[in-house]
Amino acid sequence: MKRYDNRELSWLKFNQRVLQEAADERLSLADRLKFISIFSSNLDEFIMVRVGSLTDLVDAGSESKDLTGRTAHQQLSEIYSQTKKLVKRQYALFDNILRQAAEEGLRIERYSDLKKSEKDKLYLRFMSDIYPVLTPLAIDNHRPFPLINNQTIYLAISIRRGQDKLISLLQIPAILPRLIPVEVSAKVARYIYLEELIEQHLEVIFPNMPIESVSRFRITRNADMELNEEGAEDLLRLIETSLQQRRWGQVVRLELVEGYDEKVMKKLIKKLQVKPEQVEQMTDPLDLTFTIGIKGPEGHKQFQFAKHEPKKLKVLERRSLWQQIKNKDLFFHVPYDSFDHFEELIEQAAQDPEVLAIKMTLYRVNTDSRIIKSLKQAAQSGKQVTVLVELLARFDEESNIHWARELEKVGANVMYGVPFLKTHSKIFLIVRRERNQIRRYVHLGTGNYNSKTARIYTDMSVLTAREDFGSDASTFFNFISGYADNPTMNRLIYAPDRLRDRIGLMIDREIEAVAQGKDGAIDIKVNSLIDKKMIDQLYRASRAGVRIRLIVRGICGLIPGVKNQSETIEVHSIVGEFLEHERIYMFANSEPDRTFLSSADLMSRNLDRRIELMFPVVDPDNEERIRLTFELLWRDDTKTRIMNKAGEYELLDGATLHAHEILKHLQYQDVVDFNRQIKELLDGISS
């Protein structure tokens, strides 16, 4: 009987589901190529972070085991094996998509197949735009071995100079487009790969030196930063130093294009200290992340992405936004509802003379953030602006350091979080003076304050002027900005001190309800479920007879449907146009609140090592909207995969209900109108 699934292998199954989207011929060729790109970028990050972390454990001689009983070495062995199978499948799909694209006018051609006139034009393009950017790096005994950049394509070139055989490395500049146009019109789009064009003109870079071989390769480095914050007086400088060290991280993957020079690559492998299992032979081209940017013939529908325009809620245009929030808690579900509402609210608060203070947590922020601009304006106008910028948001560290310094320059109070805990909660507080009294407006959500990801990530949030939420928000910001220990709050539940116990208590209440002859039910939607204690609690609830429905987008260590373990548990995963990102927790017998939203997944890191928030949705209309949305997602049979008791996923691949499409196109005036339409739709399907 299988009790748990391995975290890393479960994640690879998720990326396999992403790859399934690239195989869906109902999608446009542009969308299928987009999923090829997402698969690649997902895998790169996985190898940099998770494989990097496991490699550190192996190198340290660790014999610790995960919840499935695997050592780090065993996990790595399975990861490399599974990764190679998935990448082989990815390239087969990519070739298939390109064959279909060729029929629609998009072709990526070989240099040898071009006309002389086309080659002449490309030579001029090479000399004017490409050659000036290139810098060959010699490898010999007289110079130190150069830094090979992470996730960058290189040519390893064997050349002869007189009687000497030399090796030179040539970086394919990431600043240049991967596809160089040969001909682009309304009917045809023909390209050649940048690296092939460079390879065809190496004699310009190495004049009078015969080229004996060219090998294409790419490395992935360990990017898992381990920071020792003990005694660190300046976390900002510590992180900046660690970011520099990341450039020199250990190589954990080497990709080689088939047909490489074995002698040349043997020398490089030795220099890079790459283990045999870390070497992966690929077909051309390397690094398929570029496929999201491929443009076909102008105006061709097959080369257009699925379009979606988020809805602006008309109810917010009728009167003062402050009055609207006071009248009723406002609910938002991006990307179906527009993220503009939040940006406009912060802008309005920055300009409003009655607003005294704005407090906010920032985890990931886009580069041209309207919110940052508004916060700077507010600080410059004398308002009390307090911002917690999480410096440890992986791969956004440099961006967050930049914004932290920008905010400090204009007088904002910038915090870098609580020592040893990453702040992952999503909250802002606006303090406003109204008729000689103070009113607090609070926003709580499941996703980052990032306008770009808000167009592709699904997240839920609430704006409220309830006094108990406002009081809790003030307490929370005092907690993370000072030395308050284990604060008491009325409605907000936070990690690491309270969240795990509160979820456990609500699970226990469902078990008690079943023992009393009532119906016990738990509905949870998260990105990841891998915490052993939580899995065991859900197993215990299942054995007691509690019905449990789980929508888990990515990693899931729980195995459903196993006799005497998880017979009443079902697990769904939805992978489609949007990245499912909201975290919903619903309990049939919880009191006084039954429905919660949270920034936290059911992972040990979220429950024990991060500052997270979970909050009840107390407005009955908003609560009903969440429950109806969960039901809609649960009944999706178009993009849903169901996990079986072997831990594998089966694609329903039906056509009755496509939740993303319904939510995209549903037109509604307010939350009541939304609820009415979804109920009618679900009732119609049931009947």
Order of alpha helices (4+ residues) and beta strands (2+ residues): alpha-alpha-alpha-alpha-beta-alpha-beta-beta-beta-beta-beta-alpha-alpha-beta-alpha-beta-alpha-beta-alpha-beta-alpha-beta-alpha-beta-alpha-beta-beta-beta-beta-beta-alpha-beta-alpha-beta-alpha-beta-beta-beta-beta-beta-alpha-beta-alpha-beta-beta-alpha-alpha
